[in-house]
Amino acid sequence: MSDKYDAAIKLLQEDPSEITKAWGYFRSHPAGCLFATVPGIGVCLTQIRKGMGRVDGPFESWKSDHALTQRIEGDERIPANEDEITVDMLPMFAEYQREFEPLRGVVADSTGAMGREE
C-alpha cells in the first residue's frame, strides 16, 4: 500500500534539487514528511547523526531517548549533513518516519491524510 512517504519519495525522485528544500522546510514542503523531527528528541535524523540529539550533546535540555539516539547516531546510512542526502537514501528516511508514526500518535492512510490514532 502506498502512503505519504512513497508520494514524497516520488516527488523528490522527479526533482532531486528539492531535497534540501524539503529538509529545511519539512513542515510545509510537500515532501517534508521524510525529514520530520524525531519524536521526543526534537531534531531530525541528520542532526542526530552529527551528535545534536545526545543527552550530553550541545542541546542537553532536550528530552532524549538515549537508546534511539545511539541507534540513529550509529546508522551509517544517515548522512550528517543535509547536503549529502541523495535520492537513493529516501527509502531509509521513509523507513524511520514510518517507525516514528506510532510515537506521534498519528497514522497516515494511503492518501497521506493524517488522523489521530484511536
Residue, then its C-alpha position, 0 to 999 in steps of 0.5 A: m500500500s502506498d502512503k505519504y512517504d512513497a508520494a514524497i519519495k516520488l516527488l523528490q525522485e522527479d526533482p532531486s534539487e528539492i531535497t534540501k528544500a524539503w529538509g529545511y522546510f519539512r513542515s510545509h514542503p510537500a515532501g517534508c514528511l521524510f525529514a520530520t523531527v524525531p519524536g521526543i528528541g526534537v531534531c531530525l535524523t541528520q542532526i542526530r547523526k552529527g551528535m545534536g540529539r545526545v543527552d550530553g550533546p550541545f542541546e542537553s535540555w532536550k528530552s532524549d531517548h538515549a537508546l534511539t539516539q545511539r541507534i540513529e547516531g550509529d546508522e551509517r546510512i544517515p548522512a550528517n549533513e543535509d547536503e549529502i542526502t541523495v535520492d537513493m537514501l529516501p527509502m531509509f528516511a521513509e523507513y524511520q518516519r514510518e517507525f516514528e508514526p506510532l510515537r506521534g500518535v498519528v497514522a497516515d492512510s494511503t492518501g497521506a491524510m493524517g488522523r489521530e490514532e484511536 
